[in-house]
Amino acid sequence: SAQAGIDLTLTEGKPPAINGVNGISQKGARAGNASHYYSLTRMPTTGTIAIDGEQFRVTGDSWMDHEFGTSFLEPEQRGWDWLSIQLSDGRELMLYQLRRADGSRDPRSSGTIVDRSGRASHLANDDFTLAPGRRQFKSKNGAVYPIEWIVGIPSQRLELTVTTPLDDQELSLERSTGIAYWEGMIDVAGKTAGGTVTGSGYLEMTGYHGSLG
């Protein structure tokens, strides 16, 4: 059987980006449905990856999130779509939208954009658009995940298309919890003020199969 391992060293890089407003990331209408949430968005990383006894030296930029609180989905919420993106121009972007049962987006959806120097700015629900593109992946359990997304942030003059090089990145926990969700790597390309931009990142989609309640 295949053997694999990692031995990586991560340094902080940019200072922590505090997500939300005044350190609170609100996830629903109820006062207690919130979290403290910070991100280390571009951590210089070096080390080795071992595959079947062969070692490869690697370098790159990692992303770390830490979120803690009392947050739970409210009855009218069905799931969320969450993105973390490192852009080629030195900025980073985190966005999430909470989906309601009627198909609308919860107004507590939000995000953060971090500039080249590490300054973080909050993005409220009305500050961005996040819409599925044409590409979809249908898993064995029948869940249909959008694996192409179109992102717009007018204040940043930023328009991005998000795709993935690997359609099937579903994590199924059906035997233990009855749920499954899509979580994996993405590629990013688009336009910004003054030219084009590319990027890479991570996409998480929940609530497309099973109950998160």
NUVEXBA-674432 format. One record per residue (C-alpha): residue number from 1; chain; x negated, y negated, z negated. Coordinates in nm, 2 decimals. Layout:
<sites>
+-----+-----+--------+--------+--------+
: seq : mol :   east :  north :     up :
+-----+-----+--------+--------+--------+
: NUM :   A :      X :      Y :      Z :
...
+-----+-----+--------+--------+--------+
</sites>
This chain:
<sites>
+-----+-----+--------+--------+--------+
: seq : mol :   east :  north :     up :
+-----+-----+--------+--------+--------+
:   1 :   A :   0.00 :   0.00 :   0.00 :
:   2 :   A :  -0.11 :  -0.36 :   0.06 :
:   3 :   A :  -0.29 :  -0.54 :  -0.22 :
:   4 :   A :  -0.31 :  -0.92 :  -0.25 :
:   5 :   A :  -0.42 :  -1.17 :  -0.50 :
:   6 :   A :  -0.50 :  -1.54 :  -0.55 :
:   7 :   A :  -0.76 :  -1.73 :  -0.75 :
:   8 :   A :  -0.70 :  -2.10 :  -0.71 :
:   9 :   A :  -0.80 :  -2.42 :  -0.89 :
:  10 :   A :  -0.56 :  -2.71 :  -0.87 :
:  11 :   A :  -0.64 :  -3.07 :  -0.98 :
:  12 :   A :  -0.37 :  -3.34 :  -1.04 :
:  13 :   A :  -0.44 :  -3.56 :  -0.74 :
:  14 :   A :  -0.18 :  -3.83 :  -0.75 :
:  15 :   A :  -0.02 :  -3.92 :  -1.08 :
:  16 :   A :   0.31 :  -3.75 :  -1.18 :
:  17 :   A :   0.62 :  -3.87 :  -0.99 :
:  18 :   A :   0.91 :  -3.92 :  -1.23 :
:  19 :   A :   1.23 :  -3.82 :  -1.05 :
:  20 :   A :   1.57 :  -3.97 :  -1.12 :
:  21 :   A :   1.65 :  -4.30 :  -1.30 :
:  22 :   A :   1.47 :  -4.39 :  -1.62 :
:  23 :   A :   1.34 :  -4.03 :  -1.65 :
:  24 :   A :   1.69 :  -3.88 :  -1.61 :
:  25 :   A :   1.79 :  -3.67 :  -1.30 :
:  26 :   A :   2.17 :  -3.66 :  -1.31 :
:  27 :   A :   2.32 :  -3.34 :  -1.16 :
:  28 :   A :   2.69 :  -3.39 :  -1.22 :
:  29 :   A :   2.97 :  -3.61 :  -1.36 :
:  30 :   A :   2.93 :  -3.49 :  -1.72 :
:  31 :   A :   2.68 :  -3.68 :  -1.93 :
:  32 :   A :   2.49 :  -3.37 :  -2.04 :
:  33 :   A :   2.46 :  -3.23 :  -1.69 :
:  34 :   A :   2.11 :  -3.37 :  -1.62 :
:  35 :   A :   1.74 :  -3.29 :  -1.65 :
:  36 :   A :   1.40 :  -3.44 :  -1.70 :
:  37 :   A :   1.21 :  -3.37 :  -1.38 :
:  38 :   A :   0.86 :  -3.47 :  -1.26 :
:  39 :   A :   0.65 :  -3.36 :  -0.96 :
:  40 :   A :   0.28 :  -3.34 :  -0.89 :
:  41 :   A :   0.32 :  -3.39 :  -0.52 :
:  42 :   A :  -0.03 :  -3.35 :  -0.37 :
:  43 :   A :  -0.27 :  -3.15 :  -0.58 :
:  44 :   A :  -0.61 :  -3.08 :  -0.42 :
:  45 :   A :  -0.65 :  -2.70 :  -0.43 :
:  46 :   A :  -0.95 :  -2.47 :  -0.37 :
:  47 :   A :  -1.02 :  -2.10 :  -0.42 :
:  48 :   A :  -0.98 :  -1.76 :  -0.27 :
:  49 :   A :  -0.70 :  -1.54 :  -0.14 :
:  50 :   A :  -0.76 :  -1.16 :  -0.14 :
:  51 :   A :  -0.58 :  -0.93 :   0.10 :
:  52 :   A :  -0.66 :  -0.55 :   0.10 :
:  53 :   A :  -1.00 :  -0.61 :  -0.06 :
:  54 :   A :  -1.10 :  -0.89 :   0.18 :
:  55 :   A :  -1.15 :  -1.24 :   0.04 :
:  56 :   A :  -1.08 :  -1.57 :   0.22 :
:  57 :   A :  -1.19 :  -1.91 :   0.10 :
:  58 :   A :  -0.91 :  -2.16 :   0.12 :
:  59 :   A :  -0.85 :  -2.53 :   0.06 :
:  60 :   A :  -0.53 :  -2.73 :   0.07 :
:  61 :   A :  -0.28 :  -2.95 :  -0.12 :
:  62 :   A :  -0.03 :  -2.79 :  -0.36 :
:  63 :   A :   0.30 :  -2.92 :  -0.51 :
:  64 :   A :   0.41 :  -2.85 :  -0.86 :
:  65 :   A :   0.76 :  -2.92 :  -1.01 :
:  66 :   A :   0.86 :  -2.92 :  -1.37 :
:  67 :   A :   1.23 :  -2.96 :  -1.45 :
:  68 :   A :   1.39 :  -2.90 :  -1.79 :
:  69 :   A :   1.72 :  -2.98 :  -1.94 :
:  70 :   A :   2.08 :  -2.86 :  -1.98 :
:  71 :   A :   2.18 :  -2.87 :  -1.62 :
:  72 :   A :   2.45 :  -2.63 :  -1.49 :
:  73 :   A :   2.67 :  -2.64 :  -1.18 :
:  74 :   A :   3.01 :  -2.79 :  -1.25 :
:  75 :   A :   3.32 :  -2.61 :  -1.13 :
:  76 :   A :   3.35 :  -2.81 :  -0.81 :
:  77 :   A :   2.99 :  -2.76 :  -0.71 :
:  78 :   A :   2.88 :  -2.46 :  -0.51 :
:  79 :   A :   2.51 :  -2.49 :  -0.46 :
:  80 :   A :   2.23 :  -2.72 :  -0.34 :
:  81 :   A :   1.98 :  -2.78 :  -0.06 :
:  82 :   A :   1.64 :  -2.89 :  -0.18 :
:  83 :   A :   1.33 :  -3.00 :   0.01 :
:  84 :   A :   0.97 :  -3.09 :  -0.09 :
:  85 :   A :   0.76 :  -3.23 :   0.19 :
:  86 :   A :   0.39 :  -3.35 :   0.23 :
:  87 :   A :   0.37 :  -3.59 :   0.52 :
:  88 :   A :   0.06 :  -3.64 :   0.74 :
:  89 :   A :   0.06 :  -4.01 :   0.67 :
:  90 :   A :  -0.02 :  -3.95 :   0.30 :
:  91 :   A :   0.34 :  -3.98 :   0.16 :
:  92 :   A :   0.55 :  -3.71 :  -0.01 :
:  93 :   A :   0.92 :  -3.66 :  -0.02 :
:  94 :   A :   1.16 :  -3.47 :  -0.24 :
:  95 :   A :   1.53 :  -3.45 :  -0.16 :
:  96 :   A :   1.82 :  -3.25 :  -0.28 :
:  97 :   A :   2.19 :  -3.25 :  -0.21 :
:  98 :   A :   2.45 :  -3.08 :  -0.42 :
:  99 :   A :   2.73 :  -2.92 :  -0.22 :
: 100 :   A :   3.10 :  -2.93 :  -0.33 :
: 101 :   A :   3.35 :  -2.66 :  -0.27 :
: 102 :   A :   3.54 :  -2.88 :  -0.03 :
: 103 :   A :   3.23 :  -2.92 :   0.19 :
: 104 :   A :   3.14 :  -3.27 :   0.08 :
: 105 :   A :   2.82 :  -3.39 :  -0.08 :
: 106 :   A :   2.81 :  -3.47 :  -0.45 :
: 107 :   A :   2.72 :  -3.84 :  -0.51 :
: 108 :   A :   2.46 :  -3.73 :  -0.77 :
: 109 :   A :   2.25 :  -3.60 :  -0.48 :
: 110 :   A :   1.91 :  -3.79 :  -0.48 :
: 111 :   A :   1.54 :  -3.78 :  -0.41 :
: 112 :   A :   1.20 :  -3.94 :  -0.45 :
: 113 :   A :   0.95 :  -4.08 :  -0.20 :
: 114 :   A :   0.59 :  -4.12 :  -0.31 :
: 115 :   A :   0.36 :  -4.36 :  -0.12 :
: 116 :   A :   0.00 :  -4.32 :  -0.03 :
: 117 :   A :  -0.12 :  -4.47 :  -0.35 :
: 118 :   A :   0.11 :  -4.25 :  -0.57 :
: 119 :   A :   0.39 :  -4.50 :  -0.64 :
: 120 :   A :   0.72 :  -4.32 :  -0.66 :
: 121 :   A :   1.05 :  -4.47 :  -0.55 :
: 122 :   A :   1.40 :  -4.33 :  -0.63 :
: 123 :   A :   1.64 :  -4.24 :  -0.34 :
: 124 :   A :   2.00 :  -4.25 :  -0.44 :
: 125 :   A :   2.27 :  -4.06 :  -0.26 :
: 126 :   A :   2.34 :  -4.34 :  -0.01 :
: 127 :   A :   1.97 :  -4.39 :   0.07 :
: 128 :   A :   1.93 :  -4.07 :   0.28 :
: 129 :   A :   2.10 :  -3.83 :   0.52 :
: 130 :   A :   2.04 :  -3.46 :   0.52 :
: 131 :   A :   2.23 :  -3.26 :   0.78 :
: 132 :   A :   2.20 :  -2.90 :   0.92 :
: 133 :   A :   2.06 :  -2.87 :   1.27 :
: 134 :   A :   2.15 :  -2.60 :   1.52 :
: 135 :   A :   1.93 :  -2.31 :   1.41 :
: 136 :   A :   2.08 :  -2.06 :   1.16 :
: 137 :   A :   1.97 :  -1.73 :   0.99 :
: 138 :   A :   2.23 :  -1.47 :   0.91 :
: 139 :   A :   2.11 :  -1.22 :   0.64 :
: 140 :   A :   2.20 :  -0.86 :   0.60 :
: 141 :   A :   2.45 :  -0.96 :   0.32 :
: 142 :   A :   2.63 :  -1.19 :   0.56 :
: 143 :   A :   2.51 :  -1.52 :   0.42 :
: 144 :   A :   2.44 :  -1.78 :   0.70 :
: 145 :   A :   2.17 :  -2.03 :   0.61 :
: 146 :   A :   2.09 :  -2.35 :   0.81 :
: 147 :   A :   1.72 :  -2.32 :   0.89 :
: 148 :   A :   1.69 :  -2.65 :   1.07 :
: 149 :   A :   1.76 :  -2.98 :   0.90 :
: 150 :   A :   1.77 :  -3.34 :   1.01 :
: 151 :   A :   1.65 :  -3.59 :   0.75 :
: 152 :   A :   1.70 :  -3.97 :   0.77 :
: 153 :   A :   1.58 :  -4.24 :   0.54 :
: 154 :   A :   1.66 :  -4.58 :   0.69 :
: 155 :   A :   1.48 :  -4.79 :   0.43 :
: 156 :   A :   1.15 :  -4.60 :   0.52 :
: 157 :   A :   1.23 :  -4.60 :   0.90 :
: 158 :   A :   1.18 :  -4.23 :   0.87 :
: 159 :   A :   1.35 :  -3.96 :   1.08 :
: 160 :   A :   1.24 :  -3.60 :   1.04 :
: 161 :   A :   1.33 :  -3.25 :   1.18 :
: 162 :   A :   1.27 :  -2.96 :   0.95 :
: 163 :   A :   1.22 :  -2.61 :   1.08 :
: 164 :   A :   1.06 :  -2.29 :   0.96 :
: 165 :   A :   0.81 :  -2.05 :   1.12 :
: 166 :   A :   0.98 :  -1.75 :   0.94 :
: 167 :   A :   1.35 :  -1.73 :   0.95 :
: 168 :   A :   1.40 :  -1.46 :   0.70 :
: 169 :   A :   1.28 :  -1.59 :   0.36 :
: 170 :   A :   1.59 :  -1.49 :   0.16 :
: 171 :   A :   1.53 :  -1.38 :  -0.20 :
: 172 :   A :   1.80 :  -1.13 :  -0.29 :
: 173 :   A :   1.88 :  -1.06 :  -0.66 :
: 174 :   A :   2.21 :  -0.89 :  -0.58 :
: 175 :   A :   2.13 :  -0.57 :  -0.78 :
: 176 :   A :   2.06 :  -0.77 :  -1.10 :
: 177 :   A :   2.26 :  -1.10 :  -1.08 :
: 178 :   A :   2.48 :  -1.06 :  -0.77 :
: 179 :   A :   2.33 :  -1.37 :  -0.60 :
: 180 :   A :   2.09 :  -1.44 :  -0.31 :
: 181 :   A :   1.92 :  -1.76 :  -0.19 :
: 182 :   A :   1.68 :  -1.88 :   0.07 :
: 183 :   A :   1.35 :  -2.02 :  -0.04 :
: 184 :   A :   1.04 :  -2.07 :   0.17 :
: 185 :   A :   0.80 :  -2.26 :   0.39 :
: 186 :   A :   0.89 :  -2.53 :   0.64 :
: 187 :   A :   0.73 :  -2.74 :   0.92 :
: 188 :   A :   0.82 :  -3.10 :   0.96 :
: 189 :   A :   0.79 :  -3.34 :   1.26 :
: 190 :   A :   0.95 :  -3.68 :   1.33 :
: 191 :   A :   0.92 :  -4.05 :   1.36 :
: 192 :   A :   0.83 :  -4.33 :   1.12 :
: 193 :   A :   0.76 :  -4.70 :   1.15 :
: 194 :   A :   0.47 :  -4.74 :   1.40 :
: 195 :   A :   0.46 :  -4.38 :   1.54 :
: 196 :   A :   0.50 :  -4.01 :   1.48 :
: 197 :   A :   0.45 :  -3.80 :   1.17 :
: 198 :   A :   0.42 :  -3.43 :   1.09 :
: 199 :   A :   0.43 :  -3.24 :   0.76 :
: 200 :   A :   0.48 :  -2.92 :   0.57 :
: 201 :   A :   0.67 :  -2.82 :   0.27 :
: 202 :   A :   0.93 :  -2.60 :   0.10 :
: 203 :   A :   1.30 :  -2.55 :   0.13 :
: 204 :   A :   1.55 :  -2.40 :  -0.12 :
: 205 :   A :   1.91 :  -2.33 :  -0.04 :
: 206 :   A :   2.15 :  -2.18 :  -0.29 :
: 207 :   A :   2.52 :  -2.11 :  -0.31 :
: 208 :   A :   2.55 :  -1.95 :   0.04 :
: 209 :   A :   2.61 :  -1.60 :  -0.11 :
: 210 :   A :   2.73 :  -1.50 :  -0.46 :
: 211 :   A :   2.83 :  -1.72 :  -0.75 :
: 212 :   A :   2.59 :  -1.95 :  -0.93 :
: 213 :   A :   2.85 :  -2.03 :  -1.19 :
+-----+-----+--------+--------+--------+
</sites>
